Amino acid sequence: MPSGSSGFSRRTVLKALGAQALALAAGRAVPLAVAAPPAATFLQGINAYYLLVESYRRVQRNRQQTPREAVRAYLVEALRLPEVRERCRIDSIRYWAFNDSPDLSGVALPGAGDGRLWLTRDQADPLAMETLGCLTEQLAGLGFTLVPVLSNFWPSYGGILQYLVWTGELAEQEYIDALRGTRTAALYHDHTMAFFTSAAAEELFRQHVNTTLALLRPLHAIHTIELMNEPRGKNACSLANRPLTNGRMSADIVAAWLNRQAAWIRRTLAPVGPTPFLSSGEEGWLEQPPPVEQLSALAPNGQHYEGIDLAKNVSRQEDGIDIGSVHLYPHIITSLPQKNICGNEFIDQRGWSHLSNDPSRTDKEHYITLADEWITSRARALRGTPWYIGEMGWCWPDAENQRVPPADPALLRERHLLYRRWGDIARDHGALGVFVWMLNGLDHQDDFYGMDRRALEGVITGSMV
């Protein structure tokens, strides 16, 4: 990202997007009184969550090579990451450093369990573990700064419900139901807080993470370690904004859990070398709403219903979470028929219409403003704490409310303008980096936001504009 203002005012962006109404056009958001990181150290990153699974498949199919050789061939020859780094100006990668899936034979599609790190709750898969170590080593060797993620909240690749299955606090069939999408919301509402209050689940989490941490080398290549992808404490009590039966708010329990794990990881890594930043991996939900006078598109409400609070998580304890995580998907609801990992059909919906202060507004300029306000309000809530955008995606529906194809030239031009704009606003407000969702893999594509390296190059550099 360039230093200082890019010149992408809202007026410039809307004009480039073909917007007709410019009445809302205004200057860039006023930066906070914090120093923006130097352009040379601001991370321009991508998400490639699937790297462990695809590396493992390459290792399995190429037994004539060592795992290190197979992983390097996958990264260099198949994904062509050196070209991504050079041509797309990408210097950092966020990826899953976990796979807590159980044996999904007969439950999910073939290959769904590839690369799972744990054959049982206590028995690791040596080849999968070796693959993870080789992956981290090779990514660092290619010059990337790394943001590994240690676990998932959601049921894909295990998630918190699988930990409850392992500890005997949830029936295996209930995890399978969540994975299939049949009772996912209800199961999470009923069991999320059980995970964050279970001593057995916390002990097992640390047992697994302790094994993983030993593979994350070289440590100096790791910028941030995320504890979990998109944690939250949503349950019946958080939805009603009332305490649990023990008198504590859900967000307080989640904040305490996250900070305990961060402090433990810091102690674990201290003998090895300087500890990377430790992040919750959250999306940026806040219990308390931003001042209404600062908002014109973002709804002036807190998100207490999510059971997690960004500000609490970074202020809980001195040796805990020390960098804030924010995600950004600021567009209206966009839908696409899909099949999940078990082969079940469902309607995949993405977008943040529920965060708009005016449900009747379906125009792009409104949602561009909403995104600006999401970024600046999260930065203000962090009060100078380092932070970054861990995921960022933009798409838009067609007339039938179906998503526009990700490779659509007009959509790519929009992404170039908006990703650059939001990256600059984030940096002006103290962010240390932005990670776009996502670079498509060989077997993993995102039909809403995914891009191959050529499309990514155009979006980042503007070569298609």
C-alpha positions, 0 to 999 in steps of 0.5 A: 500500500502507498504511504498516506492518502491514495486520493480515493475519495468516496466521490472518486470511488463512486464515479468509477463504480458508475454510481449516479447519486453523489450527494453522500460523497465526502472526504476520506475519514479523518485518521485517528491520532495514531501513527500509521505504520510505514508503507514498507511494513504494512502487510498486503496479505491474502487468505489461503486457508486450504494450504495444509490440505492441498499440501498433504494431498501433494505429499500423498500423491508424490511419495517418490519425493520427501514431504519437504520437496512435495510441499515446495513443488506444490507452492512453487509449481502449482500455486506459483506463489513466487509469482503471486508475491512478485506480480501481485505485491503480496507479502503475507499469507493467512492460513489454517494451521489446524485440521481437527476433522474426525474421520468423515468416511461415509459422512462427507465427500471423498477427500473431506478428511485429507490432512486431518492432524488428529487420528483420535483425540490423543493420536496425531497423524505423523505425516499430516504434522510433518506436512504442516511443519514443511508448509510453514517452513517453505512459506517462510523460505519463499519470503512470506510473513505468516499468520497461522490460525490454530483452530476454527469456531465453525464445524468445518475442519473440526471446530469447537463442537468437535472438541466437545465430542472428544471430551464426551460433552457432545454426541458425535451425531450432533457434530455431524448434524452441524457439519451437514447444516441440518441443525447448525444454528441451534447446536451452536446456540446450545453448546457454544458456551459449554466449550468456553467453560469446559475445563476438559475442552480447554485442556485438550485444546492446549494439548493440540495447540502445544503440538502445533506450536512446535511446528510453527518455525521459523518463529521470526517469520510469523507476524501474528498467531490467531487463536481461532477463526471467528470466535464468538459466544452467541447463545440464548442469553447473549441474544437477549443481552442478559447474563448467564446463570452464573451471572457473567456476560457471555462476552466476558467469559469468551474474553477470559478464555481467549486471554488465558490461551494467549498468555499460555502461548506466550509462556510456551513460546518465550524460550524459543524467541520473541513471541509474535502478536497473539490475536483472537481471530475475531470479526470485530463485533462490539457490545456497545454501539459507536457514537451515533453522530459518527454514523450515516450508514452503519446501524448505531447498534451494538452486537451484544447478540454475538457474545463477543466484544473486540474492545474487551478482548484486547484490554482484558489482561496485559499478557493476553491478546495484543492485536485486534482482528477485524473482518470486512464483508460490507455488501448486501446479501448475495446468494448462491446454491451450493453443496456442502462438504457432505454433499447436501444442497443449501443456499449460501448467503454472504453479506452484511445487510443486517448492519445497515441503518436503512433496510431500504437502501440497496445501493453501492454507495450506501454500503461503501459508506457502511464499510468506511464506518465499520473500519473507523469505528472498530479502530476507535474502539481499539484505542491505539491497540495494533490491529489488522483486517484479517479478511476482506471481501466484496461482491454484489448480486445481480437482478435475481439476487445471485452473485456476480461471477468473481471473474467479472471484469467490472467486479474486479475493477470495483475490488481494485478501487475498494480494496485499495481505499479500505486498505488506506483507511485502515492504515490511516487508522493504525492497522498493520495490514490487510488480508484479502479473501481469497486466493483460489487453490487447486481444489478450493475456490470461493464462488463469491470472492475467490480469485486466481493469481491473474485476477488477484494481480489485476485487483491489487495492481490495477492492471485491468483498469 
